[in-house]
Each structure stands twice: as C-alpha cells, then as structure tokens.
C-alpha cells in the first residue's frame, strides 16, 4: 500500500510552498532517493536494524549514523527529526 500522506508534509504549507513548487520538490526527491548512493545507504541501515533486532518490531528504535561513522540505536523520532537545517550536522 502506498503512503497516502506522501507529498503532504505540513512543513510545505509552513514554508508557503505553492503547488507548483511542491511538485518540483517531490520530483527532485524521487530522483534523489532513486540514486545508487541513497539505495545503498538505506540497505546498510535496514541490514543493521535487522541485526540489532529492531526492524519491524514496533519498539520505535532506528539505527543512526554518528559523526564517526558508527551505527547506534536511537529513537526513530529523534533520528528522523534531525534534518541538518541551520548548518547543523545531520549526524549525532
């Protein structure tokens, strides 16, 4: 089942994005996430999640990259909320 909320992020409205701008952003994001680099990144994290026993069990944990390159368990909300805005690193 496709995510029915895809492309309807509240920040789009908060940032005052027009419908045309949202379409451009979604097209860019789709192309970016389809690159081999991003696919490999997701594969690495999914593999680590499975090995750590946190994949799909509903415990709310993700594997998170640290600045040193290690993978550690972290709350999914915290990990996915850290998006690198204001020149801050996207890694712990």
C-alpha positions in Angstrom: 0.0 0.0 0.0 1.4 3.4 -1.0 1.8 6.0 1.7 -1.3 8.2 1.3 0.5 11.1 3.2 3.4 11.2 0.7 3.9 14.8 -0.5 1.6 16.3 2.1 4.1 17.3 4.7 2.9 20.1 7.0 6.2 22.0 6.5 5.4 22.6 2.9 2.5 24.8 4.0 4.5 26.3 6.8 7.2 27.3 4.3 4.5 28.8 2.0 5.2 26.4 -0.9 3.0 26.7 -3.9 1.5 23.6 -5.5 4.0 24.0 -8.4 6.9 24.2 -6.0 5.7 21.2 -4.1 5.5 19.2 -7.4 9.1 20.2 -8.3 10.4 19.2 -4.8 8.6 15.9 -4.9 10.1 15.2 -8.4 13.6 16.1 -7.2 13.2 14.0 -4.0 12.0 11.0 -6.0 15.0 11.2 -8.4 17.5 11.7 -5.5 16.2 8.8 -3.5 16.5 6.6 -6.6 20.3 7.1 -6.8 22.6 4.1 -6.0 24.2 6.1 -3.2 20.8 6.5 -1.4 19.7 3.0 -2.1 23.0 1.6 -0.6 22.5 3.9 2.4 19.1 2.5 3.1 20.3 -1.1 2.6 23.0 -0.5 5.2 20.6 0.9 7.7 17.9 -1.8 7.1 20.6 -4.5 7.5 21.8 -3.0 10.8 18.2 -2.7 12.0 17.6 -6.4 11.3 20.8 -7.5 13.0 20.0 -5.3 16.1 16.5 -6.9 16.3 14.7 -3.5 15.9 13.4 -4.0 12.3 9.6 -4.1 12.3 9.1 -5.0 15.9 7.4 -1.6 16.8 9.9 -0.6 19.5 10.4 2.8 18.0 14.1 2.5 17.5 16.3 3.1 14.4 19.9 2.7 13.7 21.5 6.1 13.5 24.8 7.2 11.9 27.2 9.0 14.3 29.8 11.6 13.1 32.5 8.9 13.5 30.6 6.6 11.1 29.4 4.1 13.7 25.8 2.9 13.9 23.9 3.2 17.2 20.3 2.6 18.3 18.3 5.8 18.6 14.6 6.8 18.9 13.2 7.0 15.3 11.5 10.3 16.1 14.8 11.9 17.2 16.8 10.3 14.4 14.5 11.3 11.6 13.8 14.7 13.0 17.4 15.7 12.8 17.5 17.0 9.3 20.6 19.2 9.1 19.0 22.6 8.9 20.8 25.8 10.0 24.3 24.4 9.2 23.9 21.7 11.8 25.2 18.2 11.1 22.6 15.6 10.3 24.5 13.1 12.4 24.9 12.7 16.1 
